[in-house]
Amino acid sequence: MVGLMSIRASKIIRVGTLAVALTGCSGGAGGTETDASSSGGSSSGASASEGTAGTTTGMTTGSTGATSGGTSGGMSSGGETSGSSGGVELEPFSFFVTSLKAMQELSDDPLGFGGDLRFGEVGPGAGLRGADKICAAIAESSMPGSSVKEWRAFLSVTADAEGKQVNAIDRIGDGPWYDRLGRLVAASKADLLHDRPLGADPAIVDDLPNEFGIPNKQPDPNLPPEDNHHVLTGSNDQGALFGANATCLDWTSAIGDRDLEGRPRIGLSFPRQGGMDSMSRNWMSALIESGCAPGVTLVPTDPPGPDVVDVGSGGGYGAIYCFALSP
């Protein structure tokens, strides 16, 4: 059995071969636990390595941010070009958690993007635009032609290209949303505004899947489950901006300076083991991570110390949620 690795900042630590399943975070290892809501934003409405069922081929990286193709279209850091479905109606597919392998390939870094999601974009609003491109590139690699669905990253920011606050819940369309295998994730925005999406298929409600429909907790069925469920959102439990210091400078910075960048708010793609409150279960707003630097942690660890300043310190790798504007 291949040993799992815990990757942090600029070093890789092998933690050995695991013979038992590992589930959930251990004793607050996921950063600082605070209330799911915050006065930093308001709204009237409310992972993992890839599995054996698919690959993320067709994604390559460039010097100013990754560019991606897929077999029927693609994107570059200079702008988005929609893929073509060739006149064939696409299957329902409008939600996923970005897998670890996809984030590694697009960032050209084993530690992923960290909190800087510009992906070659520049200027005001670059973080959101780049994150949307990341979503479209990964979707295209899984279902050729699906980039035409207009993908949006579930991220809040303090200022978009026009200087206006953006709440994640307001940028993803009205639903419904389905995973790569056509299973319902949520029928409407109202259904998303719960600790776990209301009405989601029972097979995925407590383990939101990656771009291939593979559960985030165990992307490789030949290996033990992973503690990888921290997903960047910058949002409170209503899908609105959590606070000015919760977005890694609007997803444009990954240097690991807490005073400058703040600390990103994260949700949980699957609940923490034994937890029943929002801090243990909420898919969009549960904890504050240690920092914005790139980093990957796939096994439970002790609570991170003050010198740990990466997006994956409590169990994750800087994944994001991706939603399409059409089913």
BELTADA-V750861 format. One line per field, one symbol per residue. ss: DSSP state (H for helix, E for strand, C for the rest). phi: phi as a letter, one per 40 degrees, with the letter a starting at -180 (. if undefined). psi: psi as a letter, one per 40 degrees, with the letter a starting at -180 (. if undefined). Layout:
ss = ???
phi = ???
psi = ???
This chain:
ss = CCCCEEEECCEEEECCCCCCCCCCCCCCCCCEECCCCCCCCCCCCCCCCCCCCCCCCCEECCCCCCEECCCCCEEECCEEECCCCCCCCCCCCCEEECCHHHHHHHHCCCCCCCCECCCCCCCCCHHHHHHHHHHHHHHHHHCCCHHHHCEEECCCECCCCCCCCECHHHCCCCCCEECCCCCEEECCHHHHCCCCCCCCCCCCCCCCEECCCCEHHHCCCCCCCCCCCEEECCECCCCCECCCCCCHHHHECCCCCHHHHCCCEEEECCCCCCCCCHHHHCCCCCEECCCCECEEECCCCCCCCCCCCECCCCCEEEEEEEEECCC
phi = .cccbbbbfbbbbcbgcbbbcbbgcbfgccgccbdccaccaaaccd.hcccccabbcgbbbbcbhcbbbgcbhibbccicbccbcggccccdaaaacccccccccccfaccgcgccbcfgcbgdgccccccccddcccccccbdgccccgcbccbbacaccbgbcbcdccbbgbgcbbcccgcccacacdcccbdbdcgcddcbdbaccccbgcdccbcbccbcdbcbccbcagbccbgcdcicbbbfffgbaacgbccccgbccbbbcaccdgcbcccbbccbababccibccibbbbdbcdcccccbbcbcchiagcbcbbbcbd
psi = hhiiihhhbeihhheihheihhhiihffefahhiidiieeiiidi.iiiiaeeiifiehiiadeiiiiciefaaiieeihhiihefehhiihheiihhidddddddefheeadaehfdfeiiihedddddddddddddddddgheeeeegihhghiidhadeeiihhddeeeaeiihiadeeihdididdeefidihheihdeedeghiaeeehhddgdheeiiiigfehhhdfiaeeeihdidfeeffffeifefhdddeahiiiihdiiiheieideedhdehdihidaeiiihheiiiihiieehfieedegaefiiihiiei.
